[in-house]
C-alpha cells in the first residue's frame, strides 16, 4: 500500500455513515469523516483552552490523535454498540490500524497515537475521547432539533463527560449542552 492508496482508502470515511444514527432512523446521517472533522476542531479548541489554563498538554499531539482516531473505520466501518457486544471490535480496529499505518512515514508513532486514544494512555488521548463524546452529543442535539426521536441512549454519554477529568475545565460547555437539550424537548 502506498500513501496514495492510504489517502484513497481514507476517503471511504467520507462515504460511510455513522451507523448509530442510521439505526435510530436518522435519514442521511453524518459520515465518519464529518464526525472526525468536528472531533478534531473540538480537540483543537479544548486543548488550547487547557493550555491557557496552565495544563501541560501537547496540542499538536492531541490533534494528531483526533485526526487518526477513526481511521481504522475506513476498513471495519462504524460498528454500532449493539454489534460490538457480539464482535471483538477492538481487535478488528487494531489490525486495521496497524495495516493502514504500515506504509506511513511514521507507522509506530501513528499506531502509538491511535492506541493512546483507544486505551486512554495519555492526557491527549483522553481529551480526544472527551471531544469524541462531546461531538456526538452536539450531533444528537442537532438531529433532535431536526425532529428525529429515540436518541435518548446517546445522551447517557453526559454521565461519562461529567465523570471525566476534564469536566472541571469544561463544565460550562457540558451543562450548556445538557440545558439546550432540555429546552429542545
Residue, then its C-alpha position, 0 to 999 in steps of 0.5 A: x500500500x502506498x500513501x496514495x492508496x492510504x489517502x484513497x482508502x481514507x476517503x471511504x470515511x467520507x462515504x460511510x455513515x455513522x451507523x448509530x444514527x442510521x439505526x435510530x432512523x436518522x435519514x442521511x446521517x453524518x459520515x465518519x469523516x464529518x464526525x472526525x472533522x468536528x472531533x478534531x476542531x473540538x480537540x483543537x479548541x479544548x486543548x488550547x483552552x487547557x493550555x491557557x489554563x496552565x495544563x501541560x498538554x501537547x496540542x499538536x499531539x492531541x490533534x494528531x490523535x483526533x485526526x487518526x482516531x477513526x481511521x481504522x473505520x475506513x476498513x471495519x466501518x462504524x460498528x454500532x454498540x449493539x454489534x460490538x457486544x457480539x464482535x471483538x471490535x477492538x481487535x478488528x480496529x487494531x489490525x486495521x490500524x496497524x495495516x493502514x499505518x504500515x506504509x506511513x512515514x511514521x507507522x509506530x508513532x501513528x499506531x502509538x497515537x491511535x492506541x493512546x486514544x483507544x486505551x486512554x494512555x495519555x492526557x491527549x488521548x483522553x481529551x480526544x475521547x472527551x471531544x469524541x463524546x462531546x461531538x456526538x452529543x452536539x450531533x444528537x442535539x442537532x438531529x433532535x432539533x431536526x425532529x428525529x426521536x429515540x436518541x435518548x441512549x446517546x445522551x447517557x454519554x453526559x454521565x461519562x463527560x461529567x465523570x471525566x477529568x476534564x469536566x472541571x475545565x469544561x463544565x460550562x460547555x457540558x451543562x450548556x449542552x445538557x440545558x439546550x437539550x432540555x429546552x429542545x424537548 
